[in-house]
Amino acid sequence: MVQTTQLLSLEQGFVTWILYFFAYGFVGWLWESGYVSVRKHKWINSGFLNGPVIPVYGFSMTAVLAAVAPFSHNIVYLYLISAVVVTVIEYVTSWLMEKLFHARWWDYSNVPLNLQGRVALPISAFWGIGVVFIVKVVHPFVARWVTHVNTTFGIFAVVLLVALFMFDFGFTLANLLAFGAATKRIGDTIESTKKELRERAAATGERLEEEHPWLETYRKDREARAKLPNLSAVQRRLLSSFPNMKLNDTHTSAQDIADLANLMKRLNKKHQ
């Protein structure tokens, strides 16, 4: 009887923490996507995955909740521990994603007091304030939701969420396997076209009137477009969601590659 009670207690604890991960992954997705969408004046899914979860937020908040449990009533300790924990996770995530996918998904190089562009003191200070607000204001609501789901669905909710998460992660990963080679090929071609246009303008004295004259070249040249790889919907979304991404294999910006990829999609659809 005692052993059964202990197992049930362990299961409930496990389910609770997994639900916290997904709850705060969703909260982070709402925050990131909402912020970017307001700036872009259109809806942008700014998450790495296709679904409404940003894992780094889920990991960060579950780690913070575990770390600050003894200090939740001390604002100073709560702030300091939160800032440190989130900063460490953000740095490790940035490094790991760059090693795996050959791209810097966010870059704080222009922010003062940054460390290798992965983290920055002003950003860490902001995270500390944000987490204090979440723990004090948002977490009570999240905790009630988690308790309700745990008592109503239990482990079945976790199984379903984890299954959907793993499918999404696998689908995204499959699209990223060729992402580096495709973006390098497109990026190198864009740089070559820009160089040709600059050299032609210098030789003839012409001015490049358009904001993106190189893009007009591909709009008019179907043969040139046919030589380039077509990016998948997931690959295009990632380029649009992370316009400040720095691709290690090409000097071309993610925004330029996204502009050309979207142009190719529109024109290919038009000519079908």
C-alpha positions in Angstrom: 0.0 0.0 0.0 2.8 2.4 1.0 4.7 1.5 -2.2 1.7 2.1 -4.4 1.2 5.5 -2.7 4.8 6.4 -3.3 4.5 5.4 -7.0 1.4 7.5 -7.5 3.1 10.4 -5.8 6.1 10.1 -8.1 3.8 9.8 -11.2 1.9 13.0 -10.2 5.2 14.8 -9.6 6.5 13.7 -13.0 3.3 14.7 -14.7 3.3 18.1 -13.0 6.8 19.0 -14.1 6.2 17.9 -17.7 3.0 20.0 -17.8 4.9 23.0 -16.5 7.4 22.5 -19.3 4.6 22.6 -21.9 2.7 25.4 -20.2 5.6 27.7 -20.1 6.8 26.7 -23.5 3.4 27.8 -24.7 3.6 31.1 -22.7 7.0 31.8 -24.2 5.7 31.1 -27.7 2.8 33.5 -27.1 5.3 36.2 -25.9 7.9 35.7 -28.7 5.4 35.4 -31.5 3.2 38.3 -30.2 6.2 40.6 -29.9 7.6 39.8 -33.3 4.1 39.9 -34.9 3.5 43.4 -33.5 6.9 44.6 -34.9 6.3 43.0 -38.3 2.6 44.0 -38.5 1.6 40.5 -39.4 1.4 37.1 -37.6 4.8 35.4 -37.2 5.3 32.0 -35.6 8.7 32.8 -34.1 9.2 29.4 -32.6 11.8 26.9 -33.7 9.1 24.2 -33.9 5.9 24.3 -35.9 3.7 23.9 -32.9 3.0 26.5 -30.2 5.9 25.6 -27.9 9.3 27.1 -27.5 11.3 24.5 -25.6 13.9 26.9 -24.2 11.2 28.7 -22.3 9.8 25.5 -20.9 13.3 24.3 -19.8 14.1 27.7 -18.3 11.0 28.1 -16.3 10.9 24.5 -14.9 14.6 25.0 -14.0 13.8 28.3 -12.3 10.8 26.9 -10.4 12.9 24.1 -9.1 15.9 26.3 -8.2 13.9 29.1 -6.5 11.5 27.0 -4.5 13.3 27.8 -1.2 13.6 31.5 -2.1 10.3 32.3 -3.7 9.4 34.8 -1.0 12.7 36.7 -1.3 12.5 39.0 -4.3 16.2 39.6 -4.5 17.2 36.0 -4.4 14.4 35.2 -6.8 15.6 37.8 -9.3 19.3 36.9 -9.1 18.7 33.1 -9.4 16.2 33.6 -12.2 18.6 35.8 -14.2 21.5 33.4 -13.8 19.6 30.2 -14.6 17.9 31.6 -17.7 21.2 33.1 -18.9 23.0 29.8 -18.5 20.3 27.9 -20.4 20.2 30.6 -23.1 24.0 30.4 -23.6 24.0 26.6 -23.7 21.0 26.5 -26.1 22.7 29.0 -28.5 26.0 27.1 -28.5 24.3 23.7 -29.0 22.0 24.9 -31.8 24.9 26.5 -33.6 27.0 23.3 -33.4 24.1 21.2 -34.6 22.6 23.4 -37.4 25.6 25.7 -38.3 23.6 28.9 -37.6 23.5 31.5 -34.9 19.7 31.7 -34.3 19.9 34.9 -32.2 22.7 37.4 -31.8 23.3 40.0 -29.1 26.6 41.3 -30.6 25.1 44.8 -30.8 24.0 44.7 -27.2 26.4 46.1 -24.6 28.1 43.7 -22.2 27.4 40.6 -24.3 29.3 37.3 -24.2 30.1 36.0 -27.7 26.8 37.4 -28.8 24.9 34.5 -27.2 23.9 36.3 -23.9 24.1 39.9 -22.7 23.8 41.5 -19.3 20.9 43.8 -20.2 19.0 40.9 -21.6 19.7 38.8 -18.5 18.5 41.7 -16.4 15.3 41.8 -18.4 14.9 38.0 -18.0 15.3 38.3 -14.3 12.5 40.9 -14.1 10.3 38.9 -16.4 10.7 35.7 -14.4 9.9 37.5 -11.1 6.7 38.7 -12.7 5.8 35.3 -14.0 6.5 33.6 -10.7 4.5 36.1 -8.7 1.7 36.9 -11.1 1.4 34.2 -13.9 2.5 31.1 -12.1 -0.6 30.8 -9.8 -2.8 30.6 -12.8 -0.5 28.1 -14.6 -0.3 26.0 -11.4 -4.1 25.8 -11.2 -4.3 24.7 -14.8 -1.6 22.1 -14.3 -3.3 20.7 -11.3 -6.6 20.5 -13.2 -5.1 18.7 -16.1 -3.1 16.4 -13.8 -6.1 15.4 -11.8 -8.4 15.0 -14.8 -6.1 13.3 -17.4 -3.0 12.4 -15.5 -0.3 10.6 -17.4 -2.4 10.4 -20.6 -2.1 14.2 -21.1 1.7 13.9 -20.9 1.8 10.9 -23.3 -0.2 12.9 -25.8 1.8 16.1 -25.5 5.1 14.4 -25.6 4.0 12.4 -28.7 3.0 15.6 -30.5 6.2 17.3 -29.4 8.4 14.5 -30.7 6.6 14.4 -34.0 7.0 18.1 -34.4 10.7 18.0 -33.4 11.4 15.1 -35.8 9.5 16.8 -38.7 11.5 20.1 -38.1 14.8 18.2 -37.7 14.1 16.3 -41.0 13.7 19.7 -42.8 16.9 21.1 -41.2 19.1 18.2 -42.4 19.4 19.9 -45.9 18.9 23.4 -44.6 22.6 24.4 -44.3 23.5 23.1 -47.8 20.5 24.7 -49.4 20.9 28.1 -47.8 24.6 28.1 -48.6 23.9 27.5 -52.3 21.3 30.2 -52.4 23.3 32.6 -50.4 26.5 32.2 -52.5 24.4 32.7 -55.6 22.9 35.9 -54.2 26.4 37.3 -53.3 27.6 36.4 -56.8 24.7 38.3 -58.4 25.2 41.3 -56.1 28.9 41.4 -57.1 28.0 41.3 -60.8 25.5 44.1 -60.4 28.0 46.3 -58.5 30.7 45.7 -61.1 28.4 46.4 -64.0 27.2 49.6 -62.3 30.8 50.7 -61.6 31.8 50.0 -65.2 28.8 51.8 -66.9 28.2 54.5 -64.3 24.6 53.3 -63.8 22.8 53.7 -60.5 21.1 50.8 -58.8 17.7 52.4 -58.3 15.8 49.5 -56.8 16.2 48.7 -53.1 16.9 45.1 -54.0 18.1 45.1 -57.6 19.5 41.6 -57.3 16.0 40.3 -56.4 14.6 41.8 -59.7 17.2 39.8 -61.5 15.7 36.6 -60.3 12.2 37.8 -60.8 12.9 38.2 -64.5 15.3 35.2 -65.0 13.4 32.0 -64.8 16.4 30.0 -65.8 18.4 31.4 -62.9 15.7 30.5 -60.5 15.5 26.9 -61.9 19.1 26.3 -60.9 18.4 27.0 -57.2 17.0 24.6 -54.6 13.4 25.2 -53.5 13.2 25.5 -49.8 10.4 23.7 -47.9 7.6 25.5 -46.1 9.3 24.8 -42.8 12.7 26.1 -44.0 11.1 29.3 -45.3 9.2 29.8 -42.1 12.4 29.4 -40.0 14.2 32.1 -42.2 11.2 34.4 -41.8 10.9 33.7 -38.0 14.6 34.3 -37.4 15.5 37.2 -39.7 18.6 38.0 -37.6 19.9 34.5 -37.9 23.6 34.3 -38.9 24.3 31.4 -41.2 27.8 30.1 -40.7 28.2 28.7 -44.2 27.4 31.9 -46.1 27.8 35.7 -45.7 24.3 36.4 -47.1 21.7 37.4 -44.5 18.8 35.1 -43.6 16.4 37.9 -44.7 17.9 38.0 -48.3 17.6 34.2 -48.6 14.1 34.3 -47.3 13.1 37.1 -49.8 14.4 35.0 -52.7 12.9 31.8 -51.4 9.5 33.4 -51.0 9.8 35.0 -54.5 10.6 31.6 -56.0 7.6 30.1 -54.3 5.2 32.8 -55.5 6.5 32.7 -59.1 6.6 28.9 -59.3 3.0 28.7 -58.1 2.0 31.3 -60.6 3.6 29.4 -63.5 2.1 26.0 -62.5 
